[in-house]
């Protein structure tokens, strides 16, 4: 994912900070002055933010999934056969991304 997200992040940061007037100018000047590697100049900060985010997302997803299954098993008789609904999975996905976002937001600000 960093193959695409790092150049996107470099362009976004330089456009937001006013280094370049528009997307076309940014792409042309970065390529002409820094080459293809110029689009990957922010790979360390981007990866240092993404790795903790992914770890936090999947870790919190596992915990939330386990807790919801345990709750459902306490209230129903199908122990060990419990499946999560689409709504359950949506709630788990949103919640785990929120937890990860809150946990890694300071890293994103520093970057």
N, C-alpha and C positions, 0 to 999 in steps of 0.2 A: 504494500500500500504506500510505502514511503517513496517508491519510484515515481508516483504521480503527485503525492501530497507535498513533498518537499519543494519541487518547483512552484507549485501552486502557492505555498506559504511564502516563498521568496518574493514572488510577484505581488502577492497581497500586501506583504509588509512594506515593500518599496512604494507601492501605489498609495497606501494609506498614509505613509509618512511624507508623501509629496516629493519623493526622489524623482519620479517620472510623472508626466502629465496624464498618460493613458496607457492602456494595456499594450497596444502596438509598439509604442515608444519603449516601454519597459523591455519587452521581448527583444526588440532590435538592439538596444544599447547593451543589455546584459550579454547577449550572444556575441556582439561585435567586440566588446571590451574584455569579457571573461570567458567566452566560449561556452560550450555545453556545461562544463563544470560549474559555471557561475550560477546556474539554476539549482545547484545542489550545495551552495555555500552555507545553507542553514540546516544541513542534515543532522549535525550533532544536537542542537537545541530541539529540533523537531522530534528526533528519535528519543531524546531524553524526556520529552513530554508524552509521547505516544506509548512507550513501553509501560510506564507506570499506569497509564490510563487503561490499557488493555488488561493488565494484571488485575487492577481494581475492578474492572467491569466483570471479568470472568469469575473472580473470587466472590464478589458480592452476588453474582447470578447464582452460583452454586449454593450459597447460604440461603438466599431467598427461596430458591426452588425447593430445597430440603425442608425449610420451615413451612411452606405452603402444603407440601405433601404430608408432612407430619400433622398439620392442622386438619386437613381433609380426612386423614386416616382416623383421627380421634373422633370425628363426627360422622363417619360412615363405616360400613361393615366390610368393605373390600380392602382389607389390609394387604399390602404388597402388590396390589394390582391397580393402584391409583394412577390415573393419567391426568396430566394438566390440560386444561382447556386452552383455546386460542386466547381468551381473555386473560387467563392466568399467565400465559407466556408473554403477552403484551405488557401486563403489569410488571412482571419480573424484568423484562428488557428495559422498560422505561426507568424503573427504579434503580437497576444496576448501573445504567448509564448516568443517572443523576448522582448516585453515590460516587462513581468514578470522577465525574466532572467536578464535584465539590472537593474531592480529595486531591485532585491534580491541578486545580485552578491556580494556586500560588505558583506552581512551576510555569504555567502558561504566562502569567503576568511577568515573571522574571525573564522569560525568554524574550 
